Amino acid sequence: MTDNQQYFAVTTSHRPSPVQVSLATKLSDELSVPFIPRNDLSIETMISNTGVIGMMVVSAQRISFFTGISEFFFHPGLARLRINELKNGKTDQMIQAMSLGAGDTLLDCTLGLGTDAIVASYVSGTSGRVTGIESSLLIATIVGHGLKTYRNEDINQAMQRVEVTYSHHKDYLAGLPARSYDVVYFDPMFRTPRKKSPAMDAMRAIANPDPIDCESIALALKVCNRRVVMKERRWSKEFERLGFKEIRGGRYAPVVYGVMDRQGIG
């Protein structure tokens, strides 16, 4: 796994409260990276002075990662809209592909911003379980904190139930016994962005760009109790490369889901 620890440091916004300073120093200790007091310096100056690629900044509202040209922070994205549509009886293509229901368990191997995990957490409910694996230390830390602290009445409980673990998905899968989760899910970073998105561009700069490999799919099939699901572009060759023969999704949707059932696997 690529370790980002040596590439960033932690600071606060200007004129921080004692709570911000306490959280920043706590993160510094937990992540084994330097804490650097802000001292009215700009982020660009701090990056230049320390030689890091960016700064994790604890502000009154959130934790962000600044590179000087972009800011990455947690936001639930379309999760609220998708959950509201589910409440109104509409179909969510991801949930349908997973065949996910109340009480089910899901392992999201590529958490990212956590939007899909939040929707799955809402569907699986209080009796279910959703675990998100993220191989970028920065993303895992910022999204993990955001899921616990972001306030939105419609989706608070679903967000707070998502369990975030910093690990490479292959290492995590290899350590699990067979049939640990009902569904194992992959949403790899698209090699080429579908459209311009500042939030996704900021995440892309610190995300793991490696494609999913066949060994990970084999491990996922062992770990799942029902099926493995992967999201990709409709005409992606990744489905064929990784052995997905069943593709589900809306007729005109640009993004679809490969489904591989566990049937026949010991």
C-alpha positions as CSV (number, residue, x, y, z in Angstrom):
1,M,0.0,0.0,0.0
2,T,1.2,3.5,-0.8
3,D,1.7,5.3,2.5
4,N,0.9,9.1,2.3
5,Q,2.1,9.8,5.8
6,Q,5.4,11.4,4.9
7,Y,3.7,13.7,2.3
8,F,1.5,15.9,4.5
9,A,1.3,17.7,7.8
10,V,-1.6,18.9,10.0
11,T,-2.5,22.5,10.8
12,T,-5.6,24.5,11.6
13,S,-7.5,27.4,10.1
14,H,-6.6,31.0,11.1
15,R,-7.4,31.9,14.7
16,P,-8.3,28.4,15.8
17,S,-10.4,27.5,18.8
18,P,-8.9,25.2,21.5
19,V,-11.2,22.4,20.2
20,Q,-9.6,22.7,16.7
21,V,-6.1,22.7,18.1
22,S,-6.9,19.7,20.3
23,L,-8.3,17.8,17.3
24,A,-5.3,18.8,15.1
25,T,-2.7,17.6,17.6
26,K,-4.7,14.4,18.1
27,L,-4.7,13.7,14.4
28,S,-1.0,14.5,14.2
29,D,-0.3,11.9,16.9
30,E,-2.7,9.2,15.4
31,L,-1.3,9.7,11.9
32,S,2.4,10.1,12.9
33,V,2.7,13.3,11.0
34,P,3.9,16.8,12.1
35,F,1.5,19.3,13.6
36,I,2.5,22.8,12.5
37,P,0.8,25.9,14.1
38,R,-0.8,28.2,11.5
39,N,0.8,31.4,12.7
40,D,-1.2,33.4,10.1
41,L,0.7,31.7,7.3
42,S,-1.0,30.9,4.0
43,I,-1.3,27.2,3.1
44,E,0.9,27.8,0.0
45,T,3.6,29.2,2.3
46,M,3.4,26.3,4.7
47,I,3.6,23.7,1.9
48,S,6.6,25.5,0.5
49,N,8.3,25.8,3.9
50,T,7.8,22.1,4.8
51,G,8.2,20.5,1.4
52,V,5.0,18.4,1.7
53,I,2.5,18.0,-1.1
54,G,-0.3,19.4,1.0
55,M,-1.7,20.2,4.5
56,M,-4.6,18.6,6.4
57,V,-6.4,21.6,7.8
58,V,-8.8,21.4,10.8
59,S,-11.3,24.2,10.6
60,A,-14.4,24.9,12.7
61,Q,-16.6,23.3,10.0
62,R,-14.6,20.3,8.7
63,I,-11.3,18.6,8.0
64,S,-9.8,19.3,4.6
65,F,-6.7,18.5,2.6
66,F,-5.2,21.4,0.7
67,T,-2.6,21.1,-2.0
68,G,-2.5,24.8,-2.8
69,I,-4.6,24.3,-6.0
70,S,-7.4,22.1,-4.7
71,E,-9.3,21.2,-1.5
72,F,-10.6,17.8,-0.6
73,F,-13.2,17.5,2.0
74,F,-16.1,15.2,2.9
75,H,-19.6,15.7,1.5
76,P,-22.3,13.1,1.0
77,G,-22.8,14.1,-2.6
78,L,-25.9,12.5,-4.1
79,A,-26.6,10.2,-1.2
80,R,-29.4,12.4,0.2
81,L,-31.1,12.6,-3.2
82,R,-30.8,8.8,-3.8
83,I,-32.2,8.0,-0.3
84,N,-35.1,10.4,-0.8
85,E,-35.9,8.7,-4.1
86,L,-35.8,5.3,-2.3
87,K,-38.2,6.7,0.3
88,N,-40.5,7.7,-2.5
89,G,-40.5,4.2,-3.9
90,K,-38.1,4.7,-6.8
91,T,-35.4,2.2,-7.8
92,D,-31.7,2.6,-7.1
93,Q,-29.7,0.7,-9.7
94,M,-26.8,0.0,-7.3
95,I,-29.1,-1.4,-4.6
96,Q,-31.0,-3.5,-7.2
97,A,-27.7,-4.9,-8.6
98,M,-26.6,-5.8,-5.1
99,S,-30.1,-7.2,-4.1
100,L,-29.5,-5.5,-0.8
101,G,-32.1,-5.3,1.9
102,A,-32.7,-4.7,5.6
103,G,-30.3,-6.6,7.8
104,D,-27.8,-7.3,5.0
105,T,-24.0,-6.7,5.3
106,L,-21.9,-5.0,2.7
107,L,-18.1,-4.6,2.3
108,D,-17.3,-1.5,0.1
109,C,-13.7,-2.2,-1.0
110,T,-13.2,1.3,-2.5
111,L,-14.9,3.7,-0.2
112,G,-13.8,7.1,-1.7
113,L,-16.3,9.8,-0.6
114,G,-18.6,7.1,0.8
115,T,-21.7,8.1,-1.2
116,D,-22.6,4.5,-2.2
117,A,-21.8,3.2,1.3
118,I,-24.2,5.8,2.8
119,V,-27.0,4.7,0.5
120,A,-26.3,1.0,1.3
121,S,-26.3,1.8,5.0
122,Y,-29.7,3.4,4.8
123,V,-31.1,0.3,3.0
124,S,-29.4,-2.3,5.3
125,G,-30.7,-0.3,8.3
126,T,-29.9,-0.7,12.0
127,S,-29.8,-4.5,11.8
128,G,-27.3,-4.5,8.9
129,R,-23.7,-3.5,8.6
130,V,-21.6,-1.5,6.1
131,T,-17.8,-1.5,6.2
132,G,-15.9,0.9,3.9
133,I,-12.2,0.1,3.0
134,E,-10.0,2.9,1.9
135,S,-6.3,2.6,0.9
136,S,-5.6,6.3,1.0
137,L,-4.8,7.4,4.6
138,L,-5.9,11.0,3.8
139,I,-9.3,9.9,2.3
140,A,-9.9,7.4,5.1
141,T,-9.3,10.0,7.8
142,I,-11.2,12.8,6.3
143,V,-14.2,10.7,5.1
144,G,-14.3,8.7,8.4
145,H,-14.4,11.9,10.4
146,G,-17.0,13.5,8.1
147,L,-19.3,10.5,8.2
148,K,-19.5,10.9,12.0
149,T,-19.7,14.7,12.2
150,Y,-21.5,15.9,9.1
151,R,-25.1,17.1,9.9
152,N,-28.0,16.3,7.7
153,E,-31.2,15.1,9.3
154,D,-32.2,12.9,6.4
155,I,-29.1,10.8,6.4
156,N,-27.3,11.3,9.7
157,Q,-28.0,7.8,11.1
158,A,-27.0,6.1,7.8
159,M,-23.7,8.0,7.7
160,Q,-22.8,7.3,11.2
161,R,-23.4,3.5,10.8
162,V,-20.7,3.2,8.1
163,E,-17.5,1.7,9.6
164,V,-14.3,3.0,7.9
165,T,-11.1,1.0,7.8
166,Y,-7.8,2.2,6.4
167,S,-6.4,-0.7,4.4
168,H,-5.8,-2.0,0.9
169,H,-8.8,-4.0,-0.1
170,K,-6.8,-7.0,-1.1
171,D,-5.0,-7.2,2.3
172,Y,-8.3,-6.8,4.1
173,L,-10.1,-9.4,2.0
174,A,-7.3,-11.9,2.5
175,G,-7.7,-11.7,6.2
176,L,-11.5,-12.4,6.3
177,P,-13.1,-15.8,6.6
178,A,-15.4,-17.1,3.9
179,R,-19.0,-15.7,3.7
180,S,-18.1,-12.7,6.0
181,Y,-20.4,-10.3,4.1
182,D,-23.5,-10.7,2.0
183,V,-22.2,-8.4,-0.8
184,V,-18.7,-7.2,-1.7
185,Y,-18.6,-4.1,-3.8
186,F,-16.0,-2.3,-5.9
187,D,-16.2,1.2,-7.4
188,P,-12.7,1.8,-8.8
189,M,-11.6,5.3,-9.8
190,F,-12.3,5.9,-13.5
191,R,-9.1,6.2,-15.5
192,T,-10.6,9.3,-17.3
193,P,-13.0,11.5,-15.5
194,R,-16.6,11.5,-16.9
195,K,-17.0,15.2,-16.3
196,K,-15.3,18.1,-14.6
197,S,-15.8,17.9,-10.8
198,P,-13.6,19.9,-8.4
199,A,-14.4,17.5,-5.6
200,M,-13.5,14.4,-7.6
201,D,-10.4,16.1,-9.1
202,A,-9.2,16.9,-5.5
203,M,-9.8,13.3,-4.5
204,R,-8.2,11.9,-7.6
205,A,-4.9,13.6,-6.6
206,I,-4.7,11.6,-3.4
207,A,-6.6,8.4,-4.3
208,N,-5.1,5.0,-5.1
209,P,-5.1,4.8,-9.0
210,D,-4.5,1.1,-9.2
211,P,-7.1,-1.0,-11.1
212,I,-8.8,-3.9,-9.5
213,D,-7.0,-7.2,-10.2
214,C,-8.3,-10.7,-10.7
215,E,-6.9,-11.9,-7.3
216,S,-9.0,-9.3,-5.5
217,I,-12.2,-10.6,-7.3
218,A,-11.3,-14.2,-6.4
219,L,-10.9,-13.1,-2.7
220,A,-14.1,-11.2,-2.9
221,L,-16.0,-14.2,-4.1
222,K,-14.7,-16.2,-1.1
223,V,-15.7,-13.4,1.3
224,C,-19.2,-12.8,0.0
225,N,-22.2,-14.8,0.9
226,R,-24.3,-13.7,-2.1
227,R,-22.4,-11.8,-4.8
228,V,-19.7,-9.4,-5.9
229,V,-20.7,-6.2,-7.6
230,M,-18.5,-3.7,-9.5
231,K,-19.4,-0.3,-10.9
232,E,-17.9,0.8,-14.2
233,R,-18.7,2.7,-17.4
234,R,-21.2,0.9,-19.6
235,W,-18.7,-0.1,-22.3
236,S,-15.7,-0.7,-20.0
237,K,-13.4,-3.6,-20.9
238,E,-12.8,-4.0,-17.1
239,F,-15.9,-6.2,-16.9
240,E,-14.5,-8.7,-19.4
241,R,-10.9,-8.6,-18.0
242,L,-12.2,-9.4,-14.5
243,G,-14.7,-12.0,-15.5
244,F,-18.0,-10.2,-15.1
245,K,-20.5,-11.7,-17.5
246,E,-23.8,-10.3,-16.1
247,I,-24.2,-6.5,-16.4
248,R,-27.1,-4.6,-14.8
249,G,-28.2,-1.0,-14.9
250,G,-30.6,1.4,-16.6
251,R,-31.0,1.0,-20.3
252,Y,-29.4,4.4,-21.0
253,A,-27.3,4.8,-17.9
254,P,-23.6,5.7,-18.6
255,V,-22.6,3.7,-15.5
256,V,-23.6,0.1,-14.9
257,Y,-22.9,-2.7,-12.5
258,G,-21.2,-6.1,-13.1
259,V,-22.6,-8.9,-11.0
260,M,-20.9,-12.1,-10.1
261,D,-22.8,-14.6,-7.9
262,R,-21.2,-16.9,-5.4
263,Q,-23.1,-19.9,-6.5
264,G,-20.9,-23.0,-6.9
265,I,-18.1,-21.7,-4.8
266,G,-17.3,-23.6,-1.6
